Each structure stands twice: as C-alpha cells, then as structure tokens.
C-alpha cells in the first residue's frame, strides 16, 4: 500500500496506515498497555475519525510459534490468523454495543457507530506473517458470509469471505513499530462509505528463514459519532 498515489482511508478502502509512535516500552506488559497504550489508541482513532467517543473493549497479543497452527492453545500465545475474515457483521456490530454498554446502547446506536481495530507490529521491521487488507470497494456484499463464533457465554458472528478475482489486496512491507494499521470491521453508515474490510495474515515469501517470528498487538474499539 505504500506506493499508492493516494493514501488509503477508512471511509474509502476501509483501512489506513499511520505514523503512530507509542511511548510504551513493553507491549507485552498488561499494566503498561492498559495505562498508557489504551489512551494513545483512543486519541489516535478519535483524531483520525473525528469521533466523539472511542471505547476500547479488548486487545490481543500474538506471537507466531513454529508448528502451532491454531489460534488458541493452552500452552502457546495466540497465533496470526491465516483466514480471510471481518471481525463483525451487520448483526454483530450493533450487538457488541448492546453487550458492552447496555445502559447507553439505545442512545449510542442512534448515531453512527464504527468498530475499528488498531494493529501494530511489536518486533520490527515486520517480515514474518504480515497483515493483508482487502480494499472494501472491491468486495461485493454477497462475498461476505455470516459465520457463527460460539463462546461459552455468548454467540458472536463474523464474516467469512468468498473468493473473488476482483478483490484488491494490500499490505505494508516491513512495517515498523511506530506504524499502525487501522482496519474498519463495522460501520453503521450506509451512504457508500466502506463498511467492512476483510483481512488476514499471510506467508511472506520474502521473509526468509531468519526472519524473527511475528509479534503484534491489536486493539479493538467501538467508535461513536453523534446522531
């Protein structure tokens, strides 16, 4: 995505690459992430989108371990997800607001609501298992397939993605630690702006055997605009 004549935006392509340094020394440190990194992420997303409020509802740390293929195991960190998907759907996007902010949901859902992830490499420059994002303008609604995510105490829903040769895929080679990728996973606006950006990790043939295993952090946020 670096040589594009016009930088990608959340409202057009559904993703954006930012220069976004962090003051956090150790992104594996839970206390530092919540005390220092969360406010940075909130400010970055609010500044980029013009949102009135940004609510962080979780974050995920990933480290690729050779020979581990599943995302969740008891004795290994979460792995890069090598499956094209979108984190939320037309149904599950608003439901996350109701689940997480039940007392405010009816008012918040009157305005524009987005779900935006901020993704950053921890070890850089990133060569191993980088993240690719599809241009939302190239993805037809019928390419998005609602798929259940079954948890012990709730039922979630994501989009799986049907292959199409017209999908346009991008990634930022050798991302640095002071760069961040914003990915739109839901937007309630139906005026032609990007609503869903499919994404996935992939095997980078340029990485080589000596490339450090990918380490990354993604923060998931609800983004609110007034009605």
HELIX and SHEET records of a PDB file:
HELIX    1   1 UNK A   30  UNK A   32  1                                   3    
HELIX    2   2 UNK A   33  UNK A   37  3                                   5    
HELIX    3   3 UNK A   38  UNK A   49  1                                  12    
HELIX    4   4 UNK A   90  UNK A  100  1                                  11    
HELIX    5   5 UNK A  105  UNK A  108  1                                   4    
HELIX    6   6 UNK A  136  UNK A  138  5                                   3    
HELIX    7   7 UNK A  141  UNK A  143  5                                   3    
SHEET    1   A 5 UNK A  15  UNK A  19  0                                        
SHEET    2   A 5 UNK A 179  UNK A 187 -1                                        
SHEET    3   A 5 UNK A 113  UNK A 121 -1                                        
SHEET    4   A 5 UNK A 215  UNK A 224 -1                                        
SHEET    5   A 5 UNK A  53  UNK A  63 -1                                        
SHEET    1   B 3 UNK A  85  UNK A  86  0                                        
SHEET    2   B 3 UNK A 155  UNK A 161 -1                                        
SHEET    3   B 3 UNK A 144  UNK A 150 -1                                        
SHEET    1   C 3 UNK A 169  UNK A 170  0                                        
SHEET    2   C 3 UNK A 131  UNK A 134 -1                                        
SHEET    3   C 3 UNK A 199  UNK A 201 -1                                        
END                                                                             
